[in-house]
Amino acid sequence: MYSRLALPLLALVTSLANAQDRLHPLCLLENVYPDQEVELKVSAMVFAGNDLYLTALTPDRTNDNPDKNGKVFRVRGLIGNSDRSKIHAKEVMSGLYEPTAIAFHAGKLYIGEKDKISRLDDNDNNGEYDESEKVILIDGLSQPNFHTYTIGFGLIERDGATYLGGNLTTSVQFGGAREHNVTINPKTHRGSTYLLGPITGSEKPDEVDIRYLAGGYRTPNGFNVGPDGEIIVTDNQGVFNPSNEFIRITEGAFYGHYLLQREDTNIAAFQPTEVDSEVGGSRYQTPPTVHMPQSIVSRSPTQPICLQDLTGPLAVYNGQWLIGDLTLGRINRVFTEQVDGVWQGAAFLHSGGHDPEGKTGFTAGPNRIVRGPDGDYYIGHIGHGGLWRFLPEKGEEPKPTWGLQRLSFVTPDKVPEDFNEMVAVRDIPEGLEIEFFRPVTSEQLSKLELDVEQWTYVPTNGYGGRPFGTEKLKASVATVDGRRLQLKIDGIRDNAPPYITHENYSNENVGWVIQLTLKGIGLYRNQAWYTMIHHQGGGTQSALSKDTSSVESDPVAYAKAQYGAVCAACHSLDGTRLAGPSFKGLAGREQDIIREGKTITVTVDSDYLLRAIHTPLADIPVGYPPAMPNLNLTPAEEQAMVDWILSLEK
């Protein structure tokens, strides 16, 4: 069979390089940031007529300096204008506690802060707000923690009434390990999707209530409502897979991230109470809709938005979703379909690249996307120090931590004649069907090179993880009908036995990722990642091949896989400075560290690396944030990582 580990570092580097170099050929970007001295670190956005209201904050990554002076700005001059000198941002409120949600309904603004949701009443009709004009609808949503946010809002209609919808992220420790979510308001369930209301523009606090639609997330920084009322959540490694999740929620579902349970804590909505909250178990979770593999496709997914009202040849994208990614400086695209009652689909790379002018790439990290009254899409950017920003390439100046851009689509007559890409990937009984933007010619098909492989994930309760069960699949062209190409693929697996177990954890209810690579036919992007939860042909029941990536069978291959899945996000191999020291030249280096509050100099050797991996926050390299997670590796896995790092060329 096939081991993914012969290729992961090359595949990772290639995917990242190819993903960040250009704007999608069917899209246009404009920098519409106000031409004035203002920093709009956008955490939420909403249009009220032609005015854009946004919340802005400086995210705290230490728990030491929470931003309690978050602001609301009104931006005017955007619609029908590309002259930045005519676009103006005015601060209309300050003194907010890390606001990350905003809505406009019945002539009123609604704001979600770290610990509360409020309505703003402009009592003196001056277009600005102060603390006396804030009506708190619910309070006590969170303990102080740098990782807890009130994400949203989406307006959701239920039984003739309007509600605010969004997500509550969870408390975590430095480095990402789980933390107890101490209860302040007993109605709170963090790591969950909520509804608050009904709202009318004049509701009183005792007239609204909060209820929950789904739970089991870790960092659900993406929330939106689709044209058919479908609710979409994007989560960052919610169950500590090396994968980010695009979820079309099922009401009442639990998506697998357990919050630690004790008498003074709250747990996620629908988290099974009979299950050990520290151990957890994927058998109790609902599968995600689409996996977005970590670093290959996504690293920090943000707000999804549904494409609508595209015309001509671009209409094929209607109903699909664009998703921002903050630290990769990217937008991805997701196609979904329902197969025998199960939602699943495919992820595609869409747009990337950095451009200070904001025309051919992003000025900073995309965090929020909203559709304007002109039908265009407005992207708000945010960032902070360390990893929590659109990171520069080697030799680049640091990218800004704020920005505002407009994304639109070319008119049908401006579609490049040579443009083609995979529009959709669908499940069929004997394999997969690929829909292209344009028909593939017989000459192109004669040059087609197919590469198909699949893998799964095993959820854990801490950072770490890698792809499991990777297999090369035999694929051939079955039929071609215009823009649709059907592939016969043997050996597809879905969410059915046999399951993979590792360290007492299982891939049950995780699904499989099928990576398609199509070479030789001139596509804009030649890869897609389909998440197989239910296969119409029935997943193969054949025995799983030997895991050649286990530390026992091949320590070097294991270490490379672990690096590609987790470590590459913070540690480069080429000397580029990321959130952590580069592995290039690390062995034998003299490193200044902070240990027990004192700065000392150590030599990077086997003992130091073992300590750094096993107790990552005991020693903090000077000049780097305290962000190293506990990988929860076995002693053999820790040693394999150390040996591999020490073997790298200086």
Buried (B, 14 or more C-beta within 10 A) or exposed (E): EBBBBBBBBEBBBEBBEBBBEBBBBBBBBBBBBBBEEBEBBBBBBBBBEBBBBBBBBBBBBEEEEBBBEBBBBBBBBBBEBEEBEEBBBBEBBBEBBBBBBBBBBEEBBBBBBBBBBBBBBBEEEEEBBBEEBBBEBBEBBBBBBBBBBBBBBBBBEEEEEBBBBBBBBBBBBBBBBBBBBBBBBEBBBBBBBBBBBBBBEEBEEEEBBBEBBBBBBBBBBBBBBBEEEBBBBBBBBBBBBBBBBBBBBBEEBBBBBBBBBEEEBBBBBBBBEEBEBEEBBBEBBBBBBBBBBBBBBBBBBBBBBBBEEBEEEBEBBEBBBBBBBBBBBBBBBBBBBEBEEBBBBBBBBBBBBBBEEBEBBBBBBBBBBBBBBBEBBBBBBBBBBBBBBBBBEEEEEEBBBBBBBBBBBBEEEEBEEEBBBBBBBBBBEBBBBBBBBBBBEEEBEEEEEBBBBBBBBBBBBBBBBBBBBBBBBEBEBBEBEEBBBBBBBEBBBBBBEBBBEBEEBBBBBBBBBBBBEBEEBBBBBBBBBBBBBBBBEEBBEEEBEEBBBBBEEBBEBBBBBBBBBBBBBBBBBEEBBBBBBBBBEBBEBEBEBBEEEEEEEBEBEEEBBBBBBBEBBEBBBEEBBBBBBBBBBEEEBBBBBBBBBBEBEE
